[in-house]
Amino acid sequence: MSIWGLLARLNKVLLPSIHKSPDLTRLSGLQKAIVGWKMYVTYRHLDALEGRDQSPLEGDKLPH
């Protein structure tokens, strides 16, 4: 598992979901920062998967 995969999982668990807001321009500064951080980590995670020739649908396998 890459660092980006770990951060993506932590983001999903720890950070609030902001998808309910219909207009992203009306978000507060903190909410915009959270959306930006989530996007940054998501793109880096997808790039890391692509570098390992993995599909995003496969993702990182959890150890058993």
Backbone as XML, in Angstrom:
<?xml version="1.0"?>
<chain id="A" units="angstrom">
  <residue number="1" name="MET">
    <atom name="N" x="0.860" y="-1.183" z="0.000"/>
    <atom name="CA" x="0.000" y="0.000" z="0.000"/>
    <atom name="C" x="0.899" y="1.237" z="0.000"/>
  </residue>
  <residue number="2" name="SER">
    <atom name="N" x="0.565" y="2.163" z="-0.852"/>
    <atom name="CA" x="1.346" y="3.398" z="-0.933"/>
    <atom name="C" x="0.890" y="4.387" z="0.139"/>
  </residue>
  <residue number="3" name="ILE">
    <atom name="N" x="1.708" y="5.404" z="0.339"/>
    <atom name="CA" x="1.345" y="6.455" z="1.298"/>
    <atom name="C" x="0.068" y="7.150" z="0.851"/>
  </residue>
  <residue number="4" name="TRP">
    <atom name="N" x="-0.102" y="7.286" z="-0.479"/>
    <atom name="CA" x="-1.299" y="7.952" z="-0.999"/>
    <atom name="C" x="-2.532" y="7.103" z="-0.758"/>
  </residue>
  <residue number="5" name="GLY">
    <atom name="N" x="-2.392" y="5.783" z="-0.838"/>
    <atom name="CA" x="-3.512" y="4.891" z="-0.548"/>
    <atom name="C" x="-3.932" y="5.000" z="0.917"/>
  </residue>
  <residue number="6" name="LEU">
    <atom name="N" x="-2.932" y="5.069" z="1.786"/>
    <atom name="CA" x="-3.215" y="5.219" z="3.212"/>
    <atom name="C" x="-3.908" y="6.554" z="3.492"/>
  </residue>
  <residue number="7" name="LEU">
    <atom name="N" x="-3.381" y="7.628" z="2.893"/>
    <atom name="CA" x="-3.996" y="8.945" z="3.089"/>
    <atom name="C" x="-5.420" y="8.985" z="2.530"/>
  </residue>
  <residue number="8" name="ALA">
    <atom name="N" x="-5.647" y="8.324" z="1.397"/>
    <atom name="CA" x="-6.991" y="8.295" z="0.817"/>
    <atom name="C" x="-7.974" y="7.598" z="1.765"/>
  </residue>
  <residue number="9" name="ARG">
    <atom name="N" x="-7.526" y="6.508" z="2.360"/>
    <atom name="CA" x="-8.403" y="5.799" z="3.316"/>
    <atom name="C" x="-8.657" y="6.643" z="4.573"/>
  </residue>
  <residue number="10" name="LEU">
    <atom name="N" x="-7.623" y="7.309" z="5.065"/>
    <atom name="CA" x="-7.797" y="8.163" z="6.242"/>
    <atom name="C" x="-8.732" y="9.330" z="5.928"/>
  </residue>
  <residue number="11" name="ASN">
    <atom name="N" x="-8.596" y="9.917" z="4.741"/>
    <atom name="CA" x="-9.493" y="11.001" z="4.345"/>
    <atom name="C" x="-10.940" y="10.540" z="4.361"/>
  </residue>
  <residue number="12" name="LYS">
    <atom name="N" x="-11.170" y="9.352" z="3.834"/>
    <atom name="CA" x="-12.539" y="8.836" z="3.750"/>
    <atom name="C" x="-13.138" y="8.635" z="5.143"/>
  </residue>
  <residue number="13" name="VAL">
    <atom name="N" x="-12.307" y="8.197" z="6.070"/>
    <atom name="CA" x="-12.799" y="7.901" z="7.415"/>
    <atom name="C" x="-12.881" y="9.157" z="8.286"/>
  </residue>
  <residue number="14" name="LEU">
    <atom name="N" x="-11.865" y="9.997" z="8.221"/>
    <atom name="CA" x="-11.752" y="11.092" z="9.177"/>
    <atom name="C" x="-12.354" y="12.422" z="8.726"/>
  </residue>
  <residue number="15" name="LEU">
    <atom name="N" x="-12.268" y="12.725" z="7.442"/>
    <atom name="CA" x="-12.723" y="14.038" z="6.986"/>
    <atom name="C" x="-14.203" y="14.007" z="6.605"/>
  </residue>
  <residue number="16" name="PRO">
    <atom name="N" x="-14.878" y="15.122" z="6.820"/>
    <atom name="CA" x="-16.308" y="15.152" z="6.508"/>
    <atom name="C" x="-16.559" y="15.097" z="5.003"/>
  </residue>
  <residue number="17" name="SER">
    <atom name="N" x="-17.707" y="14.578" z="4.665"/>
    <atom name="CA" x="-18.131" y="14.517" z="3.273"/>
    <atom name="C" x="-18.854" y="15.816" z="2.942"/>
  </residue>
  <residue number="18" name="ILE">
    <atom name="N" x="-18.460" y="16.462" z="1.850"/>
    <atom name="CA" x="-19.017" y="17.772" z="1.530"/>
    <atom name="C" x="-19.806" y="17.705" z="0.225"/>
  </residue>
  <residue number="19" name="HIS">
    <atom name="N" x="-20.158" y="16.519" z="-0.226"/>
    <atom name="CA" x="-20.836" y="16.378" z="-1.503"/>
    <atom name="C" x="-22.295" y="16.825" z="-1.465"/>
  </residue>
  <residue number="20" name="LYS">
    <atom name="N" x="-22.828" y="17.098" z="-0.311"/>
    <atom name="CA" x="-24.242" y="17.474" z="-0.202"/>
    <atom name="C" x="-24.497" y="18.925" z="-0.592"/>
  </residue>
  <residue number="21" name="SER">
    <atom name="N" x="-23.446" y="19.727" z="-0.648"/>
    <atom name="CA" x="-23.600" y="21.128" z="-1.007"/>
    <atom name="C" x="-23.776" y="21.249" z="-2.522"/>
  </residue>
  <residue number="22" name="PRO">
    <atom name="N" x="-24.897" y="21.807" z="-2.965"/>
    <atom name="CA" x="-25.144" y="21.886" z="-4.412"/>
    <atom name="C" x="-24.238" y="22.889" z="-5.118"/>
  </residue>
  <residue number="23" name="ASP">
    <atom name="N" x="-23.733" y="23.881" z="-4.414"/>
    <atom name="CA" x="-22.921" y="24.930" z="-5.020"/>
    <atom name="C" x="-21.596" y="25.034" z="-4.275"/>
  </residue>
  <residue number="24" name="LEU">
    <atom name="N" x="-20.518" y="24.564" z="-4.915"/>
    <atom name="CA" x="-19.219" y="24.560" z="-4.244"/>
    <atom name="C" x="-18.661" y="25.958" z="-4.015"/>
  </residue>
  <residue number="25" name="THR">
    <atom name="N" x="-19.187" y="26.962" z="-4.706"/>
    <atom name="CA" x="-18.699" y="28.325" z="-4.506"/>
    <atom name="C" x="-19.192" y="28.907" z="-3.181"/>
  </residue>
  <residue number="26" name="ARG">
    <atom name="N" x="-20.157" y="28.294" z="-2.574"/>
    <atom name="CA" x="-20.694" y="28.791" z="-1.296"/>
    <atom name="C" x="-20.067" y="28.107" z="-0.077"/>
  </residue>
  <residue number="27" name="LEU">
    <atom name="N" x="-19.038" y="27.324" z="-0.302"/>
    <atom name="CA" x="-18.367" y="26.666" z="0.818"/>
    <atom name="C" x="-17.492" y="27.659" z="1.561"/>
  </residue>
  <residue number="28" name="SER">
    <atom name="N" x="-17.278" y="27.383" z="2.829"/>
    <atom name="CA" x="-16.367" y="28.220" z="3.619"/>
    <atom name="C" x="-14.928" y="27.921" z="3.195"/>
  </residue>
  <residue number="29" name="GLY">
    <atom name="N" x="-14.013" y="28.713" z="3.653"/>
    <atom name="CA" x="-12.604" y="28.511" z="3.327"/>
    <atom name="C" x="-12.092" y="27.157" z="3.789"/>
  </residue>
  <residue number="30" name="LEU">
    <atom name="N" x="-12.482" y="26.730" z="4.983"/>
    <atom name="CA" x="-12.062" y="25.440" z="5.506"/>
    <atom name="C" x="-12.630" y="24.302" z="4.660"/>
  </residue>
  <residue number="31" name="GLN">
    <atom name="N" x="-13.890" y="24.408" z="4.279"/>
    <atom name="CA" x="-14.507" y="23.373" z="3.449"/>
    <atom name="C" x="-13.831" y="23.293" z="2.077"/>
  </residue>
  <residue number="32" name="LYS">
    <atom name="N" x="-13.471" y="24.428" z="1.499"/>
    <atom name="CA" x="-12.758" y="24.435" z="0.221"/>
    <atom name="C" x="-11.388" y="23.781" z="0.373"/>
  </residue>
  <residue number="33" name="ALA">
    <atom name="N" x="-10.725" y="24.032" z="1.486"/>
    <atom name="CA" x="-9.418" y="23.418" z="1.732"/>
    <atom name="C" x="-9.553" y="21.903" z="1.855"/>
  </residue>
  <residue number="34" name="ILE">
    <atom name="N" x="-10.603" y="21.425" z="2.512"/>
    <atom name="CA" x="-10.836" y="19.989" z="2.653"/>
    <atom name="C" x="-11.093" y="19.356" z="1.289"/>
  </residue>
  <residue number="35" name="VAL">
    <atom name="N" x="-11.912" y="19.992" z="0.465"/>
    <atom name="CA" x="-12.190" y="19.474" z="-0.878"/>
    <atom name="C" x="-10.901" y="19.442" z="-1.700"/>
  </residue>
  <residue number="36" name="GLY">
    <atom name="N" x="-10.101" y="20.493" z="-1.624"/>
    <atom name="CA" x="-8.841" y="20.547" z="-2.351"/>
    <atom name="C" x="-7.872" y="19.457" z="-1.909"/>
  </residue>
  <residue number="37" name="TRP">
    <atom name="N" x="-7.772" y="19.239" z="-0.604"/>
    <atom name="CA" x="-6.893" y="18.205" z="-0.071"/>
    <atom name="C" x="-7.339" y="16.826" z="-0.528"/>
  </residue>
  <residue number="38" name="LYS">
    <atom name="N" x="-8.641" y="16.568" z="-0.456"/>
    <atom name="CA" x="-9.160" y="15.271" z="-0.890"/>
    <atom name="C" x="-8.882" y="15.040" z="-2.372"/>
  </residue>
  <residue number="39" name="MET">
    <atom name="N" x="-9.047" y="16.065" z="-3.188"/>
    <atom name="CA" x="-8.781" y="15.937" z="-4.619"/>
    <atom name="C" x="-7.293" y="15.670" z="-4.860"/>
  </residue>
  <residue number="40" name="TYR">
    <atom name="N" x="-6.423" y="16.391" z="-4.179"/>
    <atom name="CA" x="-4.985" y="16.221" z="-4.331"/>
    <atom name="C" x="-4.568" y="14.786" z="-4.001"/>
  </residue>
  <residue number="41" name="VAL">
    <atom name="N" x="-5.030" y="14.285" z="-2.860"/>
    <atom name="CA" x="-4.671" y="12.935" z="-2.437"/>
    <atom name="C" x="-5.254" y="11.899" z="-3.397"/>
  </residue>
  <residue number="42" name="THR">
    <atom name="N" x="-6.477" y="12.113" z="-3.850"/>
    <atom name="CA" x="-7.102" y="11.170" z="-4.780"/>
    <atom name="C" x="-6.315" y="11.087" z="-6.077"/>
  </residue>
  <residue number="43" name="TYR">
    <atom name="N" x="-5.935" y="12.226" z="-6.644"/>
    <atom name="CA" x="-5.170" y="12.225" z="-7.892"/>
    <atom name="C" x="-3.803" y="11.566" z="-7.701"/>
  </residue>
  <residue number="44" name="ARG">
    <atom name="N" x="-3.140" y="11.848" z="-6.596"/>
    <atom name="CA" x="-1.835" y="11.228" z="-6.334"/>
    <atom name="C" x="-1.977" y="9.712" z="-6.168"/>
  </residue>
  <residue number="45" name="HIS">
    <atom name="N" x="-3.034" y="9.285" z="-5.498"/>
    <atom name="CA" x="-3.277" y="7.847" z="-5.318"/>
    <atom name="C" x="-3.528" y="7.175" z="-6.669"/>
  </residue>
  <residue number="46" name="LEU">
    <atom name="N" x="-4.319" y="7.807" z="-7.524"/>
    <atom name="CA" x="-4.575" y="7.247" z="-8.853"/>
    <atom name="C" x="-3.298" y="7.199" z="-9.685"/>
  </residue>
  <residue number="47" name="ASP">
    <atom name="N" x="-2.463" y="8.224" z="-9.575"/>
    <atom name="CA" x="-1.181" y="8.221" z="-10.286"/>
    <atom name="C" x="-0.282" y="7.083" z="-9.788"/>
  </residue>
  <residue number="48" name="ALA">
    <atom name="N" x="-0.282" y="6.840" z="-8.475"/>
    <atom name="CA" x="0.528" y="5.758" z="-7.921"/>
    <atom name="C" x="0.031" y="4.403" z="-8.412"/>
  </residue>
  <residue number="49" name="LEU">
    <atom name="N" x="-1.278" y="4.231" z="-8.489"/>
    <atom name="CA" x="-1.834" y="2.979" z="-9.005"/>
    <atom name="C" x="-1.466" y="2.790" z="-10.471"/>
  </residue>
  <residue number="50" name="GLU">
    <atom name="N" x="-1.537" y="3.864" z="-11.238"/>
    <atom name="CA" x="-1.194" y="3.789" z="-12.656"/>
    <atom name="C" x="0.285" y="3.429" z="-12.827"/>
  </residue>
  <residue number="51" name="GLY">
    <atom name="N" x="1.130" y="3.949" z="-11.977"/>
    <atom name="CA" x="2.550" y="3.640" z="-12.028"/>
    <atom name="C" x="2.849" y="2.181" z="-11.746"/>
  </residue>
  <residue number="52" name="ARG">
    <atom name="N" x="1.976" y="1.527" z="-11.015"/>
    <atom name="CA" x="2.136" y="0.098" z="-10.716"/>
    <atom name="C" x="1.290" y="-0.763" z="-11.637"/>
  </residue>
  <residue number="53" name="ASP">
    <atom name="N" x="0.739" y="-0.152" z="-12.690"/>
    <atom name="CA" x="-0.121" y="-0.854" z="-13.660"/>
    <atom name="C" x="-1.303" y="-1.541" z="-12.996"/>
  </residue>
  <residue number="54" name="GLN">
    <atom name="N" x="-1.910" y="-0.872" z="-12.033"/>
    <atom name="CA" x="-3.106" y="-1.377" z="-11.378"/>
    <atom name="C" x="-4.288" y="-0.527" z="-11.788"/>
  </residue>
  <residue number="55" name="SER">
    <atom name="N" x="-5.434" y="-1.148" z="-11.819"/>
    <atom name="CA" x="-6.663" y="-0.427" z="-12.098"/>
    <atom name="C" x="-7.175" y="0.202" z="-10.804"/>
  </residue>
  <residue number="56" name="PRO">
    <atom name="N" x="-7.753" y="1.400" z="-10.884"/>
    <atom name="CA" x="-8.340" y="1.987" z="-9.677"/>
    <atom name="C" x="-9.459" y="1.117" z="-9.103"/>
  </residue>
  <residue number="57" name="LEU">
    <atom name="N" x="-10.066" y="0.301" z="-9.947"/>
    <atom name="CA" x="-11.121" y="-0.587" z="-9.457"/>
    <atom name="C" x="-10.562" y="-1.708" z="-8.613"/>
  </residue>
  <residue number="58" name="GLU">
    <atom name="N" x="-9.309" y="-2.108" z="-8.877"/>
    <atom name="CA" x="-8.666" y="-3.137" z="-8.073"/>
    <atom name="C" x="-8.230" y="-2.561" z="-6.732"/>
  </residue>
  <residue number="59" name="GLY">
    <atom name="N" x="-7.629" y="-1.372" z="-6.786"/>
    <atom name="CA" x="-7.194" y="-0.701" z="-5.565"/>
    <atom name="C" x="-6.086" y="-1.451" z="-4.845"/>
  </residue>
  <residue number="60" name="ASP">
    <atom name="N" x="-5.807" y="-1.008" z="-3.652"/>
    <atom name="CA" x="-4.796" y="-1.666" z="-2.828"/>
    <atom name="C" x="-5.449" y="-2.815" z="-2.106"/>
  </residue>
  <residue number="61" name="LYS">
    <atom name="N" x="-4.809" y="-3.943" z="-2.147"/>
    <atom name="CA" x="-5.331" y="-5.134" z="-1.469"/>
    <atom name="C" x="-5.025" y="-5.050" z="0.024"/>
  </residue>
  <residue number="62" name="LEU">
    <atom name="N" x="-5.989" y="-5.411" z="0.820"/>
    <atom name="CA" x="-5.786" y="-5.424" z="2.264"/>
    <atom name="C" x="-5.110" y="-6.728" z="2.664"/>
  </residue>
  <residue number="63" name="PRO">
    <atom name="N" x="-4.162" y="-6.685" z="3.585"/>
    <atom name="CA" x="-3.530" y="-7.925" z="4.042"/>
    <atom name="C" x="-4.523" y="-8.761" z="4.832"/>
  </residue>
  <residue number="64" name="HIS">
    <atom name="N" x="-4.419" y="-10.052" z="4.704"/>
    <atom name="CA" x="-5.334" y="-10.965" z="5.432"/>
    <atom name="C" x="-4.734" y="-11.406" z="6.721"/>
  </residue>
</chain>
